[in-house]
Amino acid sequence: GKTNSQAIAYDVSKAKIDNNREVLVEFVATNNSGVPWAFYPKTQKLKVHPGEIAQLAFYAENKTNNRMIVQAIPSVTPGIAAKYLKKTECFCFTQQTLGGHEAMDMPLLFHLDTELPANVKTITLAYTLFDVTNRVNH
């Protein structure tokens, strides 16, 4: 399933958190062929209550000698969960540029909507990194 491609405003002070429910969110990172980067979630799994803000980071390191620009494309399993996963900040919203052998932590902030169907107990959020260096106007 496709997630939001732009930030969702979220007022934590008005948040309704479902403390009676926990959902396991798993994070996966893969590189499209030809992307010689280290790319992985610094947290593999997180238990979250619907409504609460979760924060983590993905590590990215350009293993080449050259400046590269990448775009991370997210997907969610099961697909039904995609519309309930709301990202307030994500490295996938913009292209990321790293010089040769440069590294960074890329932030992700999200919450699960409290309307997430009760039968969804585990969600996998996967990102694939694509090289867009030659597709970008410099």
N, C-alpha and C positions, 0 to 999 in steps of 0.2 A: 504494500500500500504506500501511497505517496503522502508525505507529511507537508505541513505548511512550509512555503519557501520564503516567508518573511516573518519577522518577529511578531509575536502575539503579545499585546500589553497585558499585564497581569498584576492586579492590585492585591498584594499579599494580605493587606489588612482586611480585605473583604472575602478572603479565601474561605471556602468551606472545605475542610479536610475530613475525609472519611477515615477516621482512626480505627474503625472496625474491619478495615479491609487492607490487605497488602498485596501488591502486584510485584512480581519479579521482572525486572527489566534487564535484559542482557544486551551487551554492546559488542559489535563485530566490526572489524575494519579489514578491507581487502584493497589491493592495488590492481587497477586495470593493467593489462599487459604493457610493458614498457615504461612503467613508473618505478624508477629505482629509488624509492624512498622507504624509510622505516615509518610505519604508520600503524598505530594501535591505540586502543582505549586504555587509559591508565587505571580505570576501574572496569572489570569485566562484567560484574553483576551488581545490581543495586535493588534493594527492596524499598518500594515507595508506597506511601498512602496516597490514593487519589486526592488531588487538590493541593498536595504539598510540592514546593519547588525542590527539584533535585539539581545538583550541580556536579559536574565532573569535567575532565579534560581528556582530549586525545593528543597523543604525542606524534609529531611529524618531524622527520629529518631528511633533508635532501642529501642523498649519498653521492651525488655527482659533483663535478667541479664547476658546473654551470648553473646560472640562475634559472629557476623553473617556476611556472605558474600552474597550479592544480585547482581542480574543482571537485569537491566531495558531493556525491549524489546519495541521498538517504533512501532507505526503504524500510518498511515495517512489516513484521509478521506477528500475528495474523493480520491480514489486510484490513479487517474490520476495525482494528485498533488504531489505524493511522489517523483517523479523524478525531480521535480522543487524545492523541499525543500532541501537546501544544508546546512548541519551542519558543522561549522568550529571547534566547541568544544561541546562535549556532554558527560555527565556522563554515557550515555549508551554505550560508546565505550569500557569501562573497567568495571570490577567488582568492587563493592564498599564494603568496610569492615568497620563495626562500632562495637565498643565494647558495652557491656551492658549499656543501657541508654545514649549512646553517640548520638550526633546529628550533622548535617552539612547541609550547603547549597551547592547544586550541580549545577554547571553552565551549561548553554546552550547558545550557540551563533549560529545563523543561518541567512541565507538570502533566499529569494525567487528569483529564476531565473526570469529574465524579460520576458522569453519566456513562462511563465505560461499562459495557455489558458485564454482568456479574460472572459469566462463565469464562471471561478472559483472566487467566491467572498469571500468564507469562507473556511478555512482549519482547521481541528481538528487534533492536534498532541497529541496522547495518549501514555502513557507509562504504562506498567504492570511490577510490581516488582516481581521477582522470587527469592526464597531462593535457593542458590547454595552452601551453606556451606558444605554440605556433598559430593558434587561433585567435590570439588577443592582439588588439592594436597597441603597439608599444608607444 
